[in-house]
Amino acid sequence: MQKVIIVQNKDKFRLKQRRGFTLVELSLSLVFIAALSLIIALLINSTVSSYRRGLILKQINTVGIDIVDDMRAAIQNSSTKSVTSDCNVVFDSTEAITDCENSGAANFVMIKKNASKIELSAGKTIENVPMIGAFCSGTYSYIWNSGYFFTVKDKGYPKIEGVTQASFVYSTNKTIENFRLLKVRDDDRAVCIAASTSEPFTNIFDIRDYGEIVSEEPIDLLKTNDVGLALYDLTVFAPADSTALNSLFYTASFVLGTVQGGINVATSGNFCATPNDYENRNFDYCAINKFNFAARATGE
């Protein structure tokens, strides 16, 4: 009886061994689970990245349209009086007045300054890049600093030569700095006139000796956006005067982009660097867009 029991116990023990997993089977199962988890993680990461890209593209278009609407409204409410009429008021010499009128008083509408060179990274440079400027509509003026000033620095890049950030001085002890797109109440185009008549034009827009005291507190139109956007260029042409329609026609364009992503504003086009060249490795998407618009001044 004892032998039979032992045999039976051995059989049961052997049967239990046959029902278990081998070490190879267990290893293969773990490898499969790990691979499945990795695929799921990659899919989630790709989905999140696509969602972020969609948000950034949507925001850059929304913000750009808001800026267009704001500037267009400012132009529409501005005076239909020819801008060149200010040439006699600002300048004393006949030569200066003639030069001002021949240019259509373009500097009273828009003025900007370029950087002689920007070194984006070792061996990657761009030259003659717009960095600061102002557009004066006759109701509101818009002063901007390039997105390069707000780029996350990586090993000292970008290196900017020839210009520093713009500041706005409008009263004693009232100076605004580190802004991206500053909107200022300026019925006299004092921002552009002050800058264009100063020799040489620096990075300081000081209107204390021009026009009236600012009646509204200036606001930064790009300060509160979530992604971090800034202008990389703003161009407004001297308005065309239509006597028949008693109005002035403005055409303008600006480049809006993220402050990260290795944006390159060059004569051959505006583009983002490849993801491997981004200054901040945690930033996975760059966006840039150019907006063009026209507006007609119909105010008094």
Secondary structure as GFF3:
##gff-version 3
##sequence-region A 1 300
A	DSSP	alpha_helix	2	19	.	.	.	ID=ss1
A	DSSP	alpha_helix	23	76	.	.	.	ID=ss2
A	DSSP	three_ten_helix	83	86	.	.	.	ID=ss3
A	DSSP	alpha_helix	87	90	.	.	.	ID=ss4
A	DSSP	alpha_helix	94	102	.	.	.	ID=ss5
A	DSSP	three_ten_helix	106	108	.	.	.	ID=ss6
A	DSSP	beta_strand	110	121	.	.	.	ID=ss7
A	DSSP	beta_strand	124	136	.	.	.	ID=ss8
A	DSSP	beta_strand	140	145	.	.	.	ID=ss9
A	DSSP	three_ten_helix	147	150	.	.	.	ID=ss10
A	DSSP	beta_strand	159	161	.	.	.	ID=ss11
A	DSSP	beta_strand	167	171	.	.	.	ID=ss12
A	DSSP	beta_strand	174	176	.	.	.	ID=ss13
A	DSSP	beta_strand	181	185	.	.	.	ID=ss14
A	DSSP	alpha_helix	190	197	.	.	.	ID=ss15
A	DSSP	beta_strand	204	206	.	.	.	ID=ss16
A	DSSP	beta_strand	219	220	.	.	.	ID=ss17
A	DSSP	beta_strand	229	236	.	.	.	ID=ss18
A	DSSP	beta_strand	240	242	.	.	.	ID=ss19
A	DSSP	beta_strand	247	258	.	.	.	ID=ss20
A	DSSP	beta_strand	264	266	.	.	.	ID=ss21
A	DSSP	beta_strand	269	271	.	.	.	ID=ss22
A	DSSP	three_ten_helix	275	277	.	.	.	ID=ss23
A	DSSP	beta_strand	288	297	.	.	.	ID=ss24
###
